[in-house]
Amino acid sequence: MEVFVTVMNKVNDIIWHPVMCVFLMFAALWFTVRLKGMQVRRLKDMVNCLLEKGDNKEDTGLSSFQAFATTVGGRVGTGNIAGTATAVFMGGPGALFWMWVTAILGASTGMVECILGQAYKTRNLGELTGGPAFYLSNGIKNKTLGKTLAVLFCIAVFIGPGVLLPAMQTQTAATAVNGAFGISFLFVGILMTVIVGIVTMGGIKRIGQVAELLAPIMCGIYFIITIIILVVNIDQVPSVFGSIFASAFGKDAVFGGIVGSALAWGIKRGFFSNDAGNGMSPLISSTSDTSHPVKQGLVQGFSVYIDTLLVCTCTGISVLLAGTYNVAADGAGKVLLVEKLPGVQYGIAFMQEAMSVTVGKAGAILLAIMLFVFIFTTMLSYSYQLESTCKFLFGERKWVVTFVRILFLVFCMFGILIDGDTIWPMGDIGVGCMLWVNTFGILLLTPKVIAIVKDYEKQKNLGLDPLFDPATVGIEDEENVWGTYVEKKKQRGDYENPDLGYGKEK
């Protein structure tokens, strides 16, 4: 096990080299500038598109809200609670500020990948499917490069959502439940595996139905608890926010020496929690039926805000207000700069202590239950991401899908064998592999994204409900996924409208 731990840490250091953080922020800034801050300008559209239903009756995909709930369910989990607490431990209060920055800028990256996922989606076994492998292989002009990136992404999915990430989630759930109820890791692992298996065997529709129910409820309850903690500690709110901003820029007397760690860990944990750029969201959002790719892109940009600006903030503010945290002095956790919880393992325990201090033992128990549910919805998302990848690699083979679902459940159980210090490097490796490949790929596809967004905004500015015809931006639709909306464009006279500039008739 010691050798395994060493290998995981070394690989993690390579994948999450400071160059990675610079690369991710560059991509987020690039898309923010090229799309003219669309993630802020179109905030109203984000909310409106959330409740929109598609008209393509042939498809058995998700509604926009189900796709939103499923991706929120995938995003909200260990990264938001244990991950945010870890960021505070490694980088101090200032890490929370840089998580906010990552969310606002990263929403553009999240939008772009989901726009592409929608634009290049297809049908497989009667379901809409898509994601990075599809738009990388079909969208990049250099077909050799595109197919290579697609295969590399598939490998990254097997490493991340297939093996390392479900193990991390199971271990975190087991830790939380064991701490609150004293239930053994083995029992929690078996329970999680069984209920995940029951849902995933029903396919994406059942996953979407469960996520649609659970994700909003759990986020709402978590937010209410945070409000209670805030009210109880209302006198400390100004000083806590002052510390966040001061330490983010090295102006805090206590945390001024670790401003670099605050920046690095804020970005790292921000991208880990909100999934922007790693390709997970388009794997889910591609299954939704919507009239224009940008609509689902906007919905997924909004989910980034929910994930980081709401849920991660709830965690960070709670532990800071309750004073239930430690801060590392060396960026590695071996020497402590602040020690308010002697002997307590960083991560989920910080938030459990915050809730115990504020609302008593019942708070820690409630958190364990919520975290179990959060992780459950995350696991559902992982399962479908792996399944969708297999559909790309192996086509319409039901036995492959069934085999992958069973294999995923085996890896869920793997987490109970891993300790807390090892689990985070594993999770970071899983996310990092996908980030490198997918972010590089979508940067190459920038011209295509801009063309799709321009099509949306032209229609929007003319007072039209945006409808998508992939042929107008040079995308083939072999499965006629967009046929319903192409017919609507014909009936509406879009192809004869000079203001839309299609320059052809259908």
C-alpha positions in Angstrom: 0.0 0.0 0.0 2.9 2.4 0.8 4.2 2.0 -2.8 0.7 2.6 -4.2 0.4 5.8 -2.1 3.8 7.1 -3.3 2.9 6.4 -6.9 -0.4 8.2 -6.6 1.2 11.3 -5.1 4.0 11.4 -7.7 1.5 11.1 -10.6 -0.8 13.7 -9.0 2.1 16.1 -8.7 2.9 15.7 -12.5 -0.7 16.1 -13.6 -1.5 19.0 -11.4 1.7 20.9 -11.9 1.3 24.7 -11.6 1.4 24.8 -15.4 -2.0 22.9 -15.3 -3.6 25.7 -13.2 -2.2 28.4 -15.6 -3.5 26.4 -18.6 -7.0 26.0 -17.2 -7.3 29.7 -16.2 -6.0 30.7 -19.7 -8.7 28.6 -21.3 -11.4 30.0 -19.1 -10.2 33.6 -19.8 -10.0 32.8 -23.5 -13.6 31.6 -23.8 -14.8 34.5 -21.6 -13.2 37.0 -23.9 -14.2 35.2 -27.2 -17.8 34.8 -26.1 -17.9 38.4 -24.7 -18.7 37.3 -21.1 -21.7 35.3 -22.2 -21.8 33.5 -18.8 -22.7 36.8 -17.3 -24.6 38.6 -20.1 -27.0 35.7 -20.6 -27.7 35.0 -16.9 -31.5 35.6 -17.5 -31.4 33.1 -20.4 -29.7 30.5 -18.1 -32.8 30.5 -15.9 -35.3 30.6 -18.8 -33.7 27.7 -20.6 -33.7 25.6 -17.4 -37.4 24.9 -17.6 -37.6 24.5 -21.3 -38.7 21.2 -22.8 -37.7 19.8 -26.2 -40.2 19.0 -29.0 -38.4 16.0 -30.5 -40.8 13.2 -29.5 -38.7 10.5 -31.2 -36.0 10.8 -28.5 -35.9 9.3 -25.1 -33.4 11.8 -23.7 -33.6 14.0 -20.6 -35.4 17.3 -20.3 -33.2 20.4 -19.8 -34.0 20.4 -16.0 -33.2 16.6 -15.7 -29.9 17.1 -17.4 -29.2 20.1 -15.1 -30.2 18.1 -12.0 -28.1 15.1 -13.1 -25.0 17.3 -13.7 -25.6 19.2 -10.5 -25.9 15.8 -8.8 -22.6 14.8 -10.4 -20.9 18.1 -9.5 -22.2 18.4 -5.9 -20.6 15.9 -3.7 -17.2 15.3 -2.1 -15.6 18.2 -3.9 -18.0 20.7 -2.5 -17.7 19.6 1.1 -14.5 17.7 1.8 -12.8 19.4 -1.2 -13.6 22.9 -0.1 -12.5 22.1 3.5 -9.3 20.7 2.1 -8.7 24.0 0.1 -9.1 26.0 3.3 -6.7 23.6 5.1 -4.0 23.9 2.3 -4.5 27.5 1.3 -6.3 29.3 4.1 -9.5 31.4 3.8 -8.2 33.1 0.6 -8.6 29.8 -1.3 -12.4 30.4 -1.2 -12.0 33.7 -3.1 -10.0 32.0 -5.9 -12.7 29.2 -6.0 -15.2 32.0 -6.7 -13.0 33.4 -9.5 -12.7 29.9 -10.9 -16.4 29.5 -11.0 -17.2 32.8 -12.8 -14.5 32.3 -15.4 -14.9 28.5 -15.5 -18.6 28.8 -16.3 -17.5 29.8 -19.8 -15.5 26.6 -20.2 -18.5 24.6 -18.9 -20.8 26.3 -21.4 -18.4 25.6 -24.4 -18.0 21.9 -23.8 -21.7 21.4 -23.4 -22.5 23.4 -26.5 -20.2 21.1 -28.4 -21.7 18.0 -26.8 -25.1 19.0 -28.0 -24.0 20.0 -31.4 -22.3 16.7 -32.1 -24.7 14.4 -30.3 -26.1 11.2 -31.9 -28.4 8.3 -31.1 -27.3 4.9 -29.7 -29.6 2.1 -28.5 -32.6 4.5 -28.8 -31.1 7.1 -26.5 -29.4 10.4 -27.3 -25.7 10.3 -26.6 -22.6 12.4 -27.0 -19.7 14.0 -25.3 -16.0 14.9 -25.8 -15.2 11.7 -27.7 -17.8 12.5 -30.3 -17.0 16.2 -30.8 -13.2 15.6 -30.7 -13.3 12.8 -33.3 -15.8 14.5 -35.6 -15.1 18.2 -35.0 -11.3 18.6 -35.2 -10.2 19.1 -38.8 -7.1 16.9 -38.4 -8.9 13.6 -38.2 -5.9 11.8 -36.9 -5.4 14.3 -34.1 -9.2 14.3 -33.3 -9.5 10.5 -33.1 -6.3 10.3 -31.0 -7.7 12.9 -28.5 -11.0 11.0 -28.5 -9.3 7.7 -27.5 -7.2 9.4 -24.9 -10.3 11.0 -23.4 -12.0 7.6 -23.3 -9.0 6.2 -21.4 -9.2 9.1 -19.0 -12.8 8.4 -18.4 -12.0 4.8 -17.5 -9.3 6.1 -15.1 -11.4 8.8 -13.6 -15.2 8.2 -13.4 -14.6 4.5 -14.1 -12.1 3.6 -11.3 -10.5 6.3 -9.2 -13.4 8.8 -8.7 -16.1 6.2 -7.6 -13.5 4.8 -5.1 -12.9 8.3 -3.7 -16.7 8.9 -3.4 -17.3 5.6 -1.6 -14.5 6.2 0.8 -15.7 9.7 1.7 -19.3 8.4 2.2 -18.0 5.6 4.4 -15.9 8.0 6.5 -18.9 10.4 7.0 -21.4 7.6 7.9 -18.9 5.8 10.1 -18.1 9.1 12.0 -21.8 9.9 12.5 -23.3 6.4 13.2 -20.3 4.1 13.8 -21.4 1.9 10.9 -18.5 -0.1 9.3 -16.9 0.9 6.1 -17.8 -2.5 4.5 -21.5 -2.1 5.2 -21.6 1.5 3.8 -19.7 0.4 0.7 -22.1 -2.5 0.1 -25.1 -0.3 0.7 -23.9 2.4 -1.7 -23.0 -0.2 -4.4 -26.5 -1.9 -4.2 -28.6 1.3 -4.5 -26.4 2.7 -7.2 -26.7 -0.6 -9.1 -30.6 -0.5 -8.8 -30.8 2.9 -10.4 -28.1 2.6 -13.0 -29.4 -0.6 -14.5 -32.5 1.5 -15.5 -30.4 3.6 -17.8 -30.2 7.4 -18.3 -33.9 8.1 -17.9 -34.1 6.5 -14.5 -30.9 8.3 -13.5 -32.4 11.6 -14.6 -35.6 11.0 -12.7 -33.8 10.2 -9.4 -31.4 13.2 -9.8 -34.3 15.5 -10.6 -35.9 14.6 -7.3 -32.8 14.5 -5.0 -30.4 17.1 -6.2 -32.6 20.2 -5.6 -33.8 19.0 -2.2 -30.3 18.2 -0.9 -28.9 21.5 -2.2 -31.8 23.4 -0.5 -31.3 21.6 2.8 -27.6 22.3 2.8 -28.2 26.0 2.0 -30.7 26.3 4.9 -28.2 24.7 7.3 -25.5 27.2 6.2 -28.0 30.1 6.8 -28.5 28.8 10.4 -24.7 28.7 10.9 -24.4 32.2 9.5 -27.2 33.6 11.7 -25.7 31.9 14.9 -22.4 33.5 14.1 -23.6 36.7 12.5 -21.2 38.9 14.5 -18.3 37.2 12.9 -19.5 37.5 9.3 -17.6 40.8 8.5 -14.3 39.6 9.9 -14.6 36.2 8.0 -15.2 37.9 4.6 -12.5 40.4 5.4 -10.1 37.5 6.0 -11.1 35.8 2.8 -10.3 38.8 0.6 -7.2 39.8 2.6 -5.6 36.4 2.6 -6.4 35.9 -1.1 -4.0 38.8 -1.9 -1.5 38.2 0.8 -2.7 41.1 3.0 -3.6 39.0 6.0 -1.1 39.0 8.8 -1.6 35.3 9.5 -2.1 33.9 6.0 0.1 36.4 4.0 2.9 33.8 3.6 0.7 31.2 1.9 -1.0 33.4 -0.8 0.5 31.1 -3.5 -1.1 28.0 -1.9 -4.4 29.9 -1.6 -4.3 30.6 -5.4 -3.2 27.1 -6.4 -5.6 25.3 -4.1 -8.5 27.6 -4.9 -8.1 27.0 -8.6 -7.4 23.2 -8.2 -10.4 22.6 -5.9 -12.6 25.0 -7.9 -12.1 23.1 -11.2 -12.4 19.7 -9.3 -15.8 20.6 -7.8 -17.4 22.4 -10.7 -16.3 19.9 -13.4 -15.8 22.8 -15.9 -13.6 21.6 -18.8 -13.1 18.0 -17.8 -15.8 16.7 -20.1 -18.1 15.1 -17.5 -20.9 17.5 -18.0 -21.3 17.2 -21.8 -21.5 13.4 -21.4 -24.7 14.0 -19.5 -26.0 17.2 -21.1 -25.7 15.6 -24.6 -28.6 13.3 -23.6 -31.1 16.2 -23.3 -33.5 17.2 -26.1 -33.2 21.0 -26.7 -33.9 23.2 -29.7 -30.4 24.8 -29.8 -27.0 23.7 -28.3 -26.4 27.1 -26.7 -29.5 26.6 -24.5 -28.1 23.6 -22.8 -24.7 25.3 -22.6 -26.3 28.1 -20.7 -28.1 25.7 -18.4 -24.8 23.9 -17.6 -23.0 27.3 -17.0 -25.7 28.0 -14.4 -25.0 24.6 -12.8 -21.3 25.7 -12.3 -22.6 28.7 -10.3 -24.9 26.5 -8.2 -22.0 24.2 -7.5 -19.3 26.6 -6.5 -20.9 30.0 -5.8 -23.6 28.3 -3.6 -22.6 24.9 -2.3 -18.8 25.4 -2.0 -19.4 28.8 -0.4 -21.8 27.3 2.1 -19.0 24.9 3.2 -16.2 27.4 3.3 -18.2 30.1 5.2 -19.5 27.5 7.6 -16.1 26.1 8.7 -14.7 29.6 8.9 -17.6 31.0 11.0 -17.6 28.0 13.3 -13.8 28.1 13.6 -13.6 24.3 12.9 -10.5 24.2 10.7 -6.8 23.9 10.6 -4.5 25.6 8.0 -1.2 24.1 6.7 1.9 26.3 6.8 3.8 24.4 4.1 1.2 23.7 1.4 1.5 20.0 2.2 -0.1 19.7 5.6 2.9 18.6 7.6 3.3 21.8 9.5 0.3 23.8 10.8 -0.1 27.5 10.6 -3.5 27.5 12.4 -4.7 24.6 14.6 -8.2 24.9 15.8 -9.0 21.2 15.6 -6.0 19.3 17.1 -5.7 15.8 15.7 -8.6 16.1 13.3 -8.1 14.8 9.7 -8.7 17.6 7.2 -11.6 17.3 4.9 -15.2 16.2 5.7 -14.4 16.3 9.5 -14.2 20.2 9.3 -17.8 20.5 8.2 -19.0 17.8 10.6 -17.4 19.7 13.5 -18.9 23.0 12.2 -22.4 21.5 12.3 -21.9 19.8 15.6 -20.7 23.1 17.2 -23.7 25.0 15.8 -26.7 22.6 15.9 -25.3 19.7 18.0 -24.7 16.1 17.3 -27.8 16.0 15.1 -26.0 18.3 12.7 -23.2 15.9 12.0 -25.7 13.1 11.5 -27.7 15.1 9.1 -24.5 16.0 7.2 -23.6 12.4 6.9 -27.0 11.6 5.4 -26.8 14.5 3.0 -23.3 13.6 1.9 -24.4 10.1 1.3 -27.2 11.3 -1.0 -24.8 13.8 -2.7 -22.3 11.1 -3.4 -25.1 8.7 -4.5 -26.2 11.2 -7.2 -22.5 11.8 -8.2 -22.0 8.1 -8.6 -25.1 7.9 -10.9 -23.5 10.6 -13.0 -20.1 8.7 -13.1 -21.9 5.5 -14.2 -23.5 7.1 -17.2 -20.3 8.9 -18.2 -18.5 5.5 -18.3 -21.5 4.0 -20.2 -21.6 6.8 -22.8 -17.8 6.4 -23.4 -18.4 2.7 -24.1 -21.1 3.5 -26.5 -18.6 5.6 -28.5 -16.0 2.9 -28.5 -18.1 -0.2 -29.1 -21.3 1.1 -30.7 -24.8 -0.4 -30.1 -23.9 -3.5 -28.1 -26.2 -4.0 -25.1 -24.0 -6.6 -23.5 -21.1 -4.1 -23.4 -23.3 -1.6 -21.6 -24.5 -4.2 -19.1 -20.9 -5.4 -18.5 -19.7 -1.8 -17.9 -22.5 -1.2 -15.4 -21.4 -4.3 -13.4 -17.7 -3.4 -13.6 -18.5 0.1 -12.3 -20.2 -1.3 -9.2 -17.0 -3.4 -8.5 -14.9 -0.2 -8.5 -17.4 1.5 -6.2 -16.4 -1.1 -3.6 -12.7 -0.4 -4.1 -13.0 2.8 -2.1 -13.4 1.1 1.3 -9.9 -0.3 1.0 -8.3 3.2 0.6 -7.3 5.6 3.3 -8.2 9.3 3.4 -4.7 10.6 2.6 -4.5 8.6 -0.6 -8.1 9.1 -1.8 -7.7 12.8 -2.8 -4.6 12.3 -5.0 -6.6 9.5 -6.7 -9.5 11.8 -7.3 -7.3 14.6 -8.6 -5.6 12.2 -11.1 -9.0 11.1 -12.4 -10.2 14.6 -13.0 -6.8 15.9 -14.2 -6.4 13.4 -17.0 -9.8 14.4 -18.4 -9.1 18.1 -18.0 -5.9 18.0 -20.0 -7.3 16.2 -23.0 -10.8 17.9 -23.1 -9.7 21.4 -22.5 -7.0 21.2 -25.2 -9.6 19.8 -27.6 -12.2 22.4 -27.0 -9.6 25.2 -27.5 -9.0 23.7 -31.0 -12.8 23.9 -31.6 -13.1 27.5 -30.7 -14.2 28.6 -34.2 -17.0 26.1 -34.3 -18.2 27.2 -30.9 -18.2 30.9 -31.9 -20.2 30.0 -35.1 -22.9 28.1 -33.0 -23.1 31.0 -30.5 -23.4 33.6 -33.2 -26.3 31.6 -34.7 -28.0 31.5 -31.3 -27.6 35.3 -30.7 -28.7 36.3 -34.2 -32.0 34.5 -33.7 -32.3 35.8 -30.2 -31.7 39.4 -31.2 -34.4 39.1 -33.9 -36.9 38.0 -31.3 -36.9 34.4 -32.5 -36.8 31.2 -30.4 -33.3 29.8 -31.4 -33.6 26.6 -33.4 -30.5 24.7 -34.6 -29.6 23.3 -38.0 -26.1 21.7 -37.7 -25.6 22.0 -41.5 -25.5 25.8 -41.2 -22.3 25.6 -39.1 -20.8 22.7 -41.1 -21.8 19.8 -38.8 -23.2 16.6 -40.2 -26.3 15.1 -38.6 -26.2 11.5 -39.8 -28.8 10.3 -37.3 -31.2 13.3 -38.0 -31.1 14.2 -34.3 -32.0 17.8 -35.2 -34.6 17.0 -37.9 -37.6 18.3 -35.9 -36.0 21.7 -35.4 -34.8 21.9 -39.0 -38.4 21.4 -40.2 -39.5 24.2 -37.8 -36.9 26.5 -39.2 -38.2 25.8 -42.7 -41.8 26.5 -41.7 -40.6 29.7 -40.0 -38.8 30.9 -43.1 -35.4 31.1 -41.5 -33.5 30.1 -44.7 -35.0 33.0 -46.6 -34.4 35.5 -43.8 -31.4 37.7 -44.9 -30.8 38.8 -41.3 -29.9 35.2 -40.4 -27.4 35.0 -43.2 -27.8 31.3 -44.1 -27.5 32.1 -47.8 -29.3 29.0 -48.9 -32.7 27.4 -49.0 -33.8 24.2 -47.5 
